Amino acid sequence: MTDITTEALEKSTFVVTINPKDEAGAAVTPQSGAWYLKDESGNAITSSTSTGLSLSSTMYATFSGTDLSLDNDDDAGVRSCIFIGTYNGDRGNGLAVRDKCTFRIVKIADAT
């Protein structure tokens, strides 16, 4: 994952693609893993531990409604989707894999 130039609309639906890579940059299917959505301060908003995750070399994290809410007027709307997992590869089993993307939520005046 990388920084996403597309912005998520407040309380809408937004999908992030997760493509874990090994140490050589090749796609891997994780043996275990979960994603976490956090705000700019590192506070947890939601995670796949509550929504489930089917492990593959391409996974999707779907955020909607309160996942994409802005907390207050001071909330810049910056969110990070972080994937943490393990995979088996040429260098061994249970190797750590991490992935992260950052995106911004756009405030909509009447998003109640």
MMTF fields as JSON, N, C-alpha, C and O atoms, coordinates in Angstrom:
{
  "mmtfVersion": "1.0.0",
  "mmtfProducer": "UNKNOWN",
  "numBonds": 447,
  "numAtoms": 448,
  "numGroups": 112,
  "numChains": 1,
  "numModels": 1,
  "chainsPerModel": [1],
  "groupsPerChain": [112],
  "chainIdList": ["A"],
  "bondAtomList": [4, 2, 8, 6, 12, 10, 16, 14, 20, 18, 24, 22, 28, 26, 32, 30, 36, 34, 40, 38, 44, 42, 48, 46, 52, 50, 56, 54, 60, 58, 64, 62, 68, 66, 72, 70, 76, 74, 80, 78, 84, 82, 88, 86, 92, 90, 96, 94, 100, 98, 104, 102, 108, 106, 112, 110, 116, 114, 120, 118, 124, 122, 128, 126, 132, 130, 136, 134, 140, 138, 144, 142, 148, 146, 152, 150, 156, 154, 160, 158, 164, 162, 168, 166, 172, 170, 176, 174, 180, 178, 184, 182, 188, 186, 192, 190, 196, 194, 200, 198, 204, 202, 208, 206, 212, 210, 216, 214, 220, 218, 224, 222, 228, 226, 232, 230, 236, 234, 240, 238, 244, 242, 248, 246, 252, 250, 256, 254, 260, 258, 264, 262, 268, 266, 272, 270, 276, 274, 280, 278, 284, 282, 288, 286, 292, 290, 296, 294, 300, 298, 304, 302, 308, 306, 312, 310, 316, 314, 320, 318, 324, 322, 328, 326, 332, 330, 336, 334, 340, 338, 344, 342, 348, 346, 352, 350, 356, 354, 360, 358, 364, 362, 368, 366, 372, 370, 376, 374, 380, 378, 384, 382, 388, 386, 392, 390, 396, 394, 400, 398, 404, 402, 408, 406, 412, 410, 416, 414, 420, 418, 424, 422, 428, 426, 432, 430, 436, 434, 440, 438, 444, 442],
  "bondOrderList": [1, 1, 1, 1, 1, 1, 1, 1, 1, 1, 1, 1, 1, 1, 1, 1, 1, 1, 1, 1, 1, 1, 1, 1, 1, 1, 1, 1, 1, 1, 1, 1, 1, 1, 1, 1, 1, 1, 1, 1, 1, 1, 1, 1, 1, 1, 1, 1, 1, 1, 1, 1, 1, 1, 1, 1, 1, 1, 1, 1, 1, 1, 1, 1, 1, 1, 1, 1, 1, 1, 1, 1, 1, 1, 1, 1, 1, 1, 1, 1, 1, 1, 1, 1, 1, 1, 1, 1, 1, 1, 1, 1, 1, 1, 1, 1, 1, 1, 1, 1, 1, 1, 1, 1, 1, 1, 1, 1, 1, 1, 1],
  "groupList": [{"groupName": "MET", "atomNameList": ["N", "CA", "C", "O"], "elementList": ["N", "C", "C", "O"], "formalChargeList": [0, 0, 0, 0], "bondAtomList": [1, 0, 2, 1, 3, 2], "bondOrderList": [1, 1, 2], "singleLetterCode": "M", "chemCompType": "L-PEPTIDE LINKING"}, {"groupName": "THR", "atomNameList": ["N", "CA", "C", "O"], "elementList": ["N", "C", "C", "O"], "formalChargeList": [0, 0, 0, 0], "bondAtomList": [1, 0, 2, 1, 3, 2], "bondOrderList": [1, 1, 2], "singleLetterCode": "T", "chemCompType": "L-PEPTIDE LINKING"}, {"groupName": "ASP", "atomNameList": ["N", "CA", "C", "O"], "elementList": ["N", "C", "C", "O"], "formalChargeList": [0, 0, 0, 0], "bondAtomList": [1, 0, 2, 1, 3, 2], "bondOrderList": [1, 1, 2], "singleLetterCode": "D", "chemCompType": "L-PEPTIDE LINKING"}, {"groupName": "ILE", "atomNameList": ["N", "CA", "C", "O"], "elementList": ["N", "C", "C", "O"], "formalChargeList": [0, 0, 0, 0], "bondAtomList": [1, 0, 2, 1, 3, 2], "bondOrderList": [1, 1, 2], "singleLetterCode": "I", "chemCompType": "L-PEPTIDE LINKING"}, {"groupName": "GLU", "atomNameList": ["N", "CA", "C", "O"], "elementList": ["N", "C", "C", "O"], "formalChargeList": [0, 0, 0, 0], "bondAtomList": [1, 0, 2, 1, 3, 2], "bondOrderList": [1, 1, 2], "singleLetterCode": "E", "chemCompType": "L-PEPTIDE LINKING"}, {"groupName": "ALA", "atomNameList": ["N", "CA", "C", "O"], "elementList": ["N", "C", "C", "O"], "formalChargeList": [0, 0, 0, 0], "bondAtomList": [1, 0, 2, 1, 3, 2], "bondOrderList": [1, 1, 2], "singleLetterCode": "A", "chemCompType": "L-PEPTIDE LINKING"}, {"groupName": "LEU", "atomNameList": ["N", "CA", "C", "O"], "elementList": ["N", "C", "C", "O"], "formalChargeList": [0, 0, 0, 0], "bondAtomList": [1, 0, 2, 1, 3, 2], "bondOrderList": [1, 1, 2], "singleLetterCode": "L", "chemCompType": "L-PEPTIDE LINKING"}, {"groupName": "LYS", "atomNameList": ["N", "CA", "C", "O"], "elementList": ["N", "C", "C", "O"], "formalChargeList": [0, 0, 0, 0], "bondAtomList": [1, 0, 2, 1, 3, 2], "bondOrderList": [1, 1, 2], "singleLetterCode": "K", "chemCompType": "L-PEPTIDE LINKING"}, {"groupName": "SER", "atomNameList": ["N", "CA", "C", "O"], "elementList": ["N", "C", "C", "O"], "formalChargeList": [0, 0, 0, 0], "bondAtomList": [1, 0, 2, 1, 3, 2], "bondOrderList": [1, 1, 2], "singleLetterCode": "S", "chemCompType": "L-PEPTIDE LINKING"}, {"groupName": "PHE", "atomNameList": ["N", "CA", "C", "O"], "elementList": ["N", "C", "C", "O"], "formalChargeList": [0, 0, 0, 0], "bondAtomList": [1, 0, 2, 1, 3, 2], "bondOrderList": [1, 1, 2], "singleLetterCode": "F", "chemCompType": "L-PEPTIDE LINKING"}, {"groupName": "VAL", "atomNameList": ["N", "CA", "C", "O"], "elementList": ["N", "C", "C", "O"], "formalChargeList": [0, 0, 0, 0], "bondAtomList": [1, 0, 2, 1, 3, 2], "bondOrderList": [1, 1, 2], "singleLetterCode": "V", "chemCompType": "L-PEPTIDE LINKING"}, {"groupName": "ASN", "atomNameList": ["N", "CA", "C", "O"], "elementList": ["N", "C", "C", "O"], "formalChargeList": [0, 0, 0, 0], "bondAtomList": [1, 0, 2, 1, 3, 2], "bondOrderList": [1, 1, 2], "singleLetterCode": "N", "chemCompType": "L-PEPTIDE LINKING"}, {"groupName": "PRO", "atomNameList": ["N", "CA", "C", "O"], "elementList": ["N", "C", "C", "O"], "formalChargeList": [0, 0, 0, 0], "bondAtomList": [1, 0, 2, 1, 3, 2], "bondOrderList": [1, 1, 2], "singleLetterCode": "P", "chemCompType": "L-PEPTIDE LINKING"}, {"groupName": "GLY", "atomNameList": ["N", "CA", "C", "O"], "elementList": ["N", "C", "C", "O"], "formalChargeList": [0, 0, 0, 0], "bondAtomList": [1, 0, 2, 1, 3, 2], "bondOrderList": [1, 1, 2], "singleLetterCode": "G", "chemCompType": "PEPTIDE LINKING"}, {"groupName": "GLN", "atomNameList": ["N", "CA", "C", "O"], "elementList": ["N", "C", "C", "O"], "formalChargeList": [0, 0, 0, 0], "bondAtomList": [1, 0, 2, 1, 3, 2], "bondOrderList": [1, 1, 2], "singleLetterCode": "Q", "chemCompType": "L-PEPTIDE LINKING"}, {"groupName": "TRP", "atomNameList": ["N", "CA", "C", "O"], "elementList": ["N", "C", "C", "O"], "formalChargeList": [0, 0, 0, 0], "bondAtomList": [1, 0, 2, 1, 3, 2], "bondOrderList": [1, 1, 2], "singleLetterCode": "W", "chemCompType": "L-PEPTIDE LINKING"}, {"groupName": "TYR", "atomNameList": ["N", "CA", "C", "O"], "elementList": ["N", "C", "C", "O"], "formalChargeList": [0, 0, 0, 0], "bondAtomList": [1, 0, 2, 1, 3, 2], "bondOrderList": [1, 1, 2], "singleLetterCode": "Y", "chemCompType": "L-PEPTIDE LINKING"}, {"groupName": "ARG", "atomNameList": ["N", "CA", "C", "O"], "elementList": ["N", "C", "C", "O"], "formalChargeList": [0, 0, 0, 0], "bondAtomList": [1, 0, 2, 1, 3, 2], "bondOrderList": [1, 1, 2], "singleLetterCode": "R", "chemCompType": "L-PEPTIDE LINKING"}, {"groupName": "CYS", "atomNameList": ["N", "CA", "C", "O"], "elementList": ["N", "C", "C", "O"], "formalChargeList": [0, 0, 0, 0], "bondAtomList": [1, 0, 2, 1, 3, 2], "bondOrderList": [1, 1, 2], "singleLetterCode": "C", "chemCompType": "L-PEPTIDE LINKING"}],
  "groupTypeList": [0, 1, 2, 3, 1, 1, 4, 5, 6, 4, 7, 8, 1, 9, 10, 10, 1, 3, 11, 12, 7, 2, 4, 5, 13, 5, 5, 10, 1, 12, 14, 8, 13, 5, 15, 16, 6, 7, 2, 4, 8, 13, 11, 5, 3, 1, 8, 8, 1, 8, 1, 13, 6, 8, 6, 8, 8, 1, 0, 16, 5, 1, 9, 8, 13, 1, 2, 6, 8, 6, 2, 11, 2, 2, 2, 5, 13, 10, 17, 8, 18, 3, 9, 3, 13, 1, 16, 11, 13, 2, 17, 13, 11, 13, 6, 5, 10, 17, 2, 7, 18, 1, 9, 17, 3, 10, 7, 3, 5, 2, 5, 1],
  "groupIdList": [1, 2, 3, 4, 5, 6, 7, 8, 9, 10, 11, 12, 13, 14, 15, 16, 17, 18, 19, 20, 21, 22, 23, 24, 25, 26, 27, 28, 29, 30, 31, 32, 33, 34, 35, 36, 37, 38, 39, 40, 41, 42, 43, 44, 45, 46, 47, 48, 49, 50, 51, 52, 53, 54, 55, 56, 57, 58, 59, 60, 61, 62, 63, 64, 65, 66, 67, 68, 69, 70, 71, 72, 73, 74, 75, 76, 77, 78, 79, 80, 81, 82, 83, 84, 85, 86, 87, 88, 89, 90, 91, 92, 93, 94, 95, 96, 97, 98, 99, 100, 101, 102, 103, 104, 105, 106, 107, 108, 109, 110, 111, 112],
  "secStructList": [7, 7, 7, 7, 1, 1, 7, 3, 3, 6, 6, 1, 3, 3, 3, 3, 3, 3, 7, 7, 5, 7, 6, 6, 1, 7, 5, 7, 7, 7, 1, 3, 3, 3, 3, 3, 3, 3, 3, 6, 6, 7, 7, 3, 3, 3, 3, 2, 2, 2, 2, 7, 7, 7, 7, 1, 1, 1, 3, 3, 3, 3, 3, 3, 4, 4, 4, 4, 7, 7, 7, 1, 6, 6, 7, 7, 7, 3, 3, 3, 3, 3, 3, 3, 3, 3, 3, 3, 3, 6, 6, 3, 3, 3, 3, 3, 3, 3, 3, 3, 3, 3, 3, 3, 3, 3, 7, 7, 6, 6, 7, 7],
  "xCoordList": [0.837, 0.0, 0.88, 2.05, 0.301, 1.005, 0.007, -1.148, 0.468, -0.465, -1.452, -1.083, -2.701, -3.766, -4.119, -4.38, -4.124, -4.442, -5.949, -6.399, -6.737, -8.182, -8.608, -8.09, -9.546, -10.02, -11.33, -12.152, -11.511, -12.758, -13.744, -13.367, -15.0, -16.022, -16.549, -16.79, -16.727, -17.178, -18.436, -19.407, -18.406, -19.501, -19.98, -21.108, -19.137, -19.455, -18.85, -18.73, -18.468, -17.787, -16.484, -16.43, -15.424, -14.087, -13.384, -13.388, -12.778, -12.113, -10.612, -10.181, -9.826, -8.367, -7.91, -8.353, -7.023, -6.458, -5.16, -4.288, -5.04, -3.856, -3.118, -3.683, -1.861, -1.028, 0.276, 1.272, 0.308, 1.546, 2.666, 2.427, 3.887, 5.06, 6.13, 6.228, 6.934, 8.049, 9.258, 9.166, 10.389, 11.585, 12.124, 12.861, 11.763, 12.205, 11.168, 11.392, 10.035, 8.99, 7.98, 7.145, 8.042, 7.089, 5.835, 5.909, 4.701, 3.429, 3.46, 3.989, 2.888, 2.788, 1.367, 0.632, 1.008, -0.246, 0.103, 0.796, -0.362, -0.023, -0.591, -1.631, 0.103, -0.38, -1.297, -2.195, -1.052, -1.885, -1.853, -0.95, -2.822, -2.796, -4.096, -5.145, -4.005, -5.165, -4.841, -3.676, -5.87, -5.675, -6.31, -7.223, -5.803, -6.278, -6.437, -5.569, -7.525, -7.719, -7.472, -8.103, -6.531, -6.166, -6.224, -6.062, -6.46, -6.437, -5.007, -4.069, -4.857, -3.53, -2.753, -1.523, -3.476, -2.834, -2.538, -1.97, -2.924, -2.687, -3.807, -3.67, -4.923, -6.074, -6.792, -7.027, -7.141, -7.829, -9.26, -9.971, -9.67, -11.041, -11.804, -12.908, -11.215, -11.799, -10.695, -9.578, -11.017, -10.026, -10.719, -11.923, -9.938, -10.487, -10.753, -11.408, -10.26, -10.567, -12.057, -12.603, -12.717, -14.158, -14.956, -16.153, -14.31, -15.033, -14.624, -15.308, -13.532, -13.058, -12.171, -12.284, -11.282, -10.361, -10.033, -9.604, -10.235, -9.862, -8.461, -8.258, -7.492, -6.095, -5.804, -6.134, -5.181, -4.747, -3.689, -3.381, -3.137, -2.109, -2.707, -1.987, -4.018, -4.743, -5.955, -6.812, -6.022, -7.133, -7.733, -7.107, -8.951, -9.641, -10.151, -10.73, -9.924, -10.489, -11.536, -11.218, -12.78, -13.875, -14.284, -14.599, -14.275, -14.659, -15.912, -16.056, -16.813, -18.027, -18.628, -18.251, -19.572, -20.301, -19.39, -18.609, -19.487, -18.715, -17.21, -16.428, -16.779, -15.343, -14.773, -13.616, -15.608, -15.164, -15.762, -15.95, -16.062, -16.564, -15.406, -14.309, -15.668, -14.701, -15.119, -16.285, -14.159, -14.462, -14.92, -15.835, -14.298, -14.634, -14.028, -13.42, -14.199, -13.683, -12.162, -11.602, -11.487, -10.028, -9.489, -8.284, -10.371, -9.962, -9.614, -10.489, -8.338, -7.877, -8.327, -8.176, -8.876, -9.38, -8.314, -8.591, -7.106, -6.035, -6.199, -6.273, -6.257, -6.418, -5.354, -4.917, -4.937, -3.985, -4.589, -5.13, -4.491, -4.859, -3.541, -2.691, -3.387, -2.143, -2.417, -3.314, -1.649, -1.76, -0.546, 0.587, -0.782, 0.283, 0.034, -1.052, 1.041, 0.853, 2.164, 3.241, 2.047, 3.208, 3.017, 1.893, 4.138, 4.09, 5.242, 6.203, 5.121, 6.194, 6.869, 6.199, 8.206, 8.927, 10.254, 10.548, 11.054, 12.368, 13.309, 14.21, 13.116, 13.997, 13.511, 14.14, 12.378, 11.881, 10.365, 9.678, 9.868, 8.429, 8.116, 8.959, 6.905, 6.48, 7.174, 7.351, 7.573, 8.248, 7.24, 6.102, 7.662, 6.782, 6.554, 7.471, 5.323, 4.987, 4.117, 3.213, 4.411, 3.684, 3.33, 4.041, 2.229, 1.816, 1.008, 0.354, 1.051, 0.348, -0.029, 0.732, -1.193, -1.567, -2.224, -2.809, -2.113, -2.697, -3.626, -3.304, -4.791, -5.736, -6.413, -6.29, -7.122, -7.793, -9.301, -9.764, -10.049, -11.518, -11.913, -11.44, -12.789, -13.3, -14.607, -15.525, -14.693, -15.902, -17.028, -16.836, -18.207, -19.413, -20.337, -20.652, -20.771, -21.506, -22.722, -22.992, -23.45, -24.674, -24.534, -25.537, -23.333, -23.106, -23.445, -22.568, -24.695, -25.14, -25.443, -25.827],
  "yCoordList": [-1.181, 0.0, 1.242, 1.199, 2.327, 3.605, 4.701, 4.43, 5.928, 7.033, 7.026, 6.815, 7.257, 7.244, 8.688, 9.491, 9.006, 10.373, 10.594, 11.738, 9.531, 9.642, 9.892, 9.266, 10.8, 11.102, 10.379, 10.203, 9.966, 9.317, 10.394, 11.364, 10.227, 11.168, 10.771, 9.594, 11.751, 11.524, 10.651, 10.927, 9.596, 8.652, 7.942, 7.45, 7.877, 7.167, 5.769, 5.216, 5.19, 3.892, 4.068, 4.748, 3.443, 3.577, 2.237, 1.633, 1.766, 0.457, 0.642, 1.353, -0.012, 0.001, -1.391, -2.387, -1.467, -2.735, -2.995, -2.128, -4.19, -4.591, -5.644, -6.691, -5.377, -6.286, -6.547, -5.881, -7.502, -7.756, -8.257, -9.009, -7.822, -8.202, -8.789, -8.436, -9.699, -10.265, -9.33, -8.224, -9.787, -8.944, -8.573, -7.596, -9.346, -9.056, -8.247, -7.899, -7.951, -7.18, -8.021, -7.478, -9.344, -10.23, -10.396, -10.402, -10.53, -10.72, -12.014, -13.026, -11.972, -13.156, -13.285, -12.305, -14.521, -14.784, -14.984, -15.942, -14.102, -14.217, -15.49, -15.996, -15.992, -17.122, -16.631, -17.344, -15.408, -14.77, -13.277, -12.78, -12.571, -11.129, -10.455, -11.09, -9.167, -8.327, -6.91, -6.517, -6.147, -4.73, -3.906, -4.352, -2.696, -1.76, -0.39, 0.042, 0.295, 1.67, 2.574, 2.432, 3.518, 4.42, 5.863, 6.16, 6.758, 8.177, 8.708, 7.96, 9.997, 10.606, 10.499, 10.512, 10.393, 10.266, 8.824, 8.562, 7.879, 6.461, 5.782, 4.628, 6.482, 5.884, 4.921, 5.237, 3.745, 2.735, 3.169, 3.647, 2.999, 3.295, 1.99, 1.827, 1.06, -0.265, -1.208, -0.777, -2.508, -3.476, -4.689, -4.879, -5.518, -6.746, -7.778, -8.787, -7.55, -8.492, -8.451, -9.407, -7.338, -7.241, -7.486, -7.763, -7.388, -7.547, -8.787, -9.159, -9.428, -10.609, -10.247, -9.159, -11.17, -10.955, -12.296, -13.222, -12.401, -13.59, -13.357, -12.455, -14.163, -13.947, -14.382, -15.499, -13.487, -13.78, -12.744, -11.845, -12.874, -11.919, -10.553, -9.556, -10.504, -9.239, -9.287, -10.16, -8.344, -8.278, -6.882, -5.934, -6.77, -5.487, -5.152, -5.991, -3.916, -3.398, -2.37, -1.374, -2.612, -1.719, -0.917, -1.477, 0.394, 1.295, 2.048, 2.453, 2.238, 2.997, 3.541, 3.137, 4.465, 5.017, 5.616, 6.521, 5.109, 5.672, 5.462, 6.188, 4.475, 4.308, 5.589, 5.942, 6.274, 7.471, 8.742, 9.732, 8.719, 9.906, 10.787, 10.308, 12.067, 13.019, 13.292, 13.574, 13.206, 13.303, 14.692, 14.819, 15.715, 17.091, 18.029, 17.58, 19.325, 20.296, 20.294, 20.725, 19.809, 19.749, 18.498, 18.39, 17.55, 16.3, 16.582, 16.947, 16.415, 16.677, 15.596, 15.757, 14.5, 13.437, 12.51, 11.742, 12.558, 11.679, 10.319, 10.229, 9.259, 7.905, 7.009, 7.226, 6.004, 5.013, 3.632, 3.274, 2.86, 1.45, 0.691, 0.78, -0.054, -0.768, -2.26, -2.735, -3.006, -4.458, -5.043, -4.645, -5.988, -6.671, -8.168, -8.646, -8.915, -10.35, -11.113, -10.558, -12.391, -13.253, -14.049, -14.26, -14.487, -15.312, -16.313, -16.156, -17.336, -18.308, -18.026, -17.866, -17.966, -17.636, -18.354, -19.252, -17.948, -18.552, -18.378, -19.194, -17.351, -17.052, -17.653, -17.469, -18.377, -19.012, -18.937, -18.439, -19.434, -19.427, -18.433, -18.137, -17.93, -16.982, -15.635, -14.948, -15.249, -13.971, -12.821, -12.945, -11.724, -10.568, -9.853, -9.703, -9.419, -8.589, -7.439, -7.634, -6.247, -5.045, -4.278, -4.342, -3.56, -2.72, -1.569, -1.719, -0.426, 0.742, 1.677, 1.845, 2.282, 3.366, 4.465, 4.22, 5.663, 6.82, 7.523, 7.683, 7.943, 8.689, 9.751, 9.755, 10.643, 11.744, 11.657, 11.32, 11.97, 12.03, 13.468, 14.388, 13.657, 14.983, 15.208, 14.392, 16.309, 16.649, 17.026, 17.762, 16.5, 16.866, 17.539, 16.956, 18.741, 19.572, 18.884, 19.068, 18.104, 17.501, 16.001, 15.288, 15.516, 14.087, 13.811, 13.838, 13.548, 13.264, 11.819, 11.412],
  "zCoordList": [0.0, 0.0, 0.0, 0.381, -0.428, -0.445, -0.101, 0.229, -0.183, 0.002, -1.151, -2.306, -0.821, -1.823, -2.15, -1.255, -3.43, -3.821, -3.871, -3.802, -3.99, -3.955, -2.519, -1.594, -2.33, -0.991, -0.724, -1.623, 0.516, 0.935, 1.354, 2.011, 0.976, 1.401, 2.769, 3.034, 3.628, 4.996, 5.024, 4.321, 5.843, 6.088, 4.832, 4.799, 3.788, 2.558, 2.64, 3.734, 1.507, 1.462, 0.71, -0.314, 1.234, 0.656, 0.782, 1.855, -0.305, -0.317, -0.527, -1.435, 0.328, 0.225, -0.192, 0.38, -1.189, -1.631, -0.871, -0.8, -0.308, 0.447, -0.37, -0.686, -0.714, -1.507, -0.77, -1.052, 0.173, 0.918, 0.0, -0.944, 0.3, -0.49, 0.424, 1.599, -0.143, 0.615, 0.54, 0.008, 1.078, 1.146, -0.235, -0.366, -1.272, -2.638, -3.421, -4.581, -2.782, -3.449, -4.208, -4.931, -4.056, -4.727, -3.863, -2.635, -4.521, -3.808, -3.005, -3.463, -1.8, -0.951, -0.417, -0.292, -0.108, 0.59, 2.058, 2.399, 2.93, 4.346, 4.977, 4.555, 5.986, 6.778, 7.893, 8.341, 8.326, 9.338, 9.074, 8.4, 9.595, 9.427, 9.786, 9.897, 9.963, 10.249, 9.799, 9.76, 9.462, 9.165, 10.269, 10.964, 10.408, 11.426, 10.787, 10.028, 11.08, 10.626, 11.823, 12.871, 11.644, 12.743, 12.272, 11.088, 13.235, 12.899, 12.972, 13.248, 12.723, 12.652, 13.966, 13.969, 15.075, 16.389, 16.768, 17.828, 15.898, 16.169, 16.922, 17.328, 17.119, 17.794, 16.865, 15.699, 17.378, 16.576, 16.277, 17.161, 15.03, 14.624, 14.424, 14.943, 13.671, 13.459, 12.998, 12.715, 12.924, 12.461, 11.875, 12.05, 11.168, 10.597, 11.678, 11.414, 12.891, 13.969, 14.292, 14.843, 13.948, 14.167, 12.893, 12.963, 11.719, 10.455, 9.669, 8.716, 10.044, 9.325, 8.148, 7.583, 7.779, 6.667, 6.041, 6.729, 4.731, 3.981, 3.428, 2.615, 3.861, 3.496, 2.062, 1.666, 1.286, -0.077, -0.459, 0.324, -1.662, -2.088, -2.41, -2.462, -2.625, -2.78, -1.868, -2.004, -0.937, 0.015, -0.028, -0.504, 0.476, 0.459, 1.854, 2.544, 2.245, 3.49, 3.088, 2.439, 3.474, 3.124, 4.345, 5.396, 4.196, 5.274, 4.874, 3.72, 5.814, 5.522, 6.806, 7.907, 6.648, 7.785, 8.828, 8.535, 10.06, 11.171, 11.016, 11.63, 10.198, 9.922, 9.314, 9.545, 8.534, 7.811, 8.407, 7.699, 9.705, 10.399, 10.827, 11.113, 10.864, 11.411, 12.85, 13.125, 13.763, 15.188, 15.62, 16.433, 15.09, 15.459, 14.417, 13.446, 14.627, 13.657, 13.563, 12.555, 14.613, 14.603, 13.915, 13.687, 13.582, 12.939, 11.483, 10.697, 11.114, 9.744, 8.771, 7.559, 9.278, 8.416, 7.866, 6.945, 8.401, 7.933, 8.601, 9.827, 7.793, 8.294, 7.689, 6.559, 8.444, 7.957, 8.092, 9.138, 7.02, 7.051, 7.147, 6.261, 8.231, 8.494, 8.478, 9.175, 7.686, 7.655, 8.362, 8.09, 9.27, 9.994, 9.872, 10.198, 9.402, 9.251, 9.188, 9.405, 8.888, 8.691, 7.407, 6.951, 6.831, 5.625, 5.66, 6.413, 4.835, 4.662, 3.325, 2.304, 3.337, 2.115, 2.023, 2.812, 1.047, 0.821, 2.013, 2.208, 2.795, 3.928, 5.244, 6.286, 5.194, 6.41, 6.53, 5.638, 7.635, 7.906, 9.012, 9.859, 8.992, 10.015, 9.915, 10.921, 8.688, 8.485, 8.577, 8.123, 9.16, 9.327, 7.999, 7.192, 7.79, 6.64, 7.148, 7.961, 6.652, 7.037, 5.77, 4.768, 5.833, 4.726, 5.299, 6.33, 4.638, 5.166, 4.034, 3.082, 4.134, 3.238, 4.058, 5.112, 3.551, 4.225, 3.247, 2.07, 3.752, 2.924, 3.783, 5.007, 3.121, 3.811, 3.581, 2.491, 4.633, 4.545, 4.278, 4.946, 3.289, 2.935, 3.671, 3.58, 4.399, 5.152, 4.203, 3.236, 4.507, 3.779, 4.783, 5.82, 4.492, 5.446, 6.062, 7.249, 5.291, 5.826, 6.124, 6.13, 6.368, 6.654, 8.103, 8.965, 8.374, 9.756, 9.953, 11.049]
}
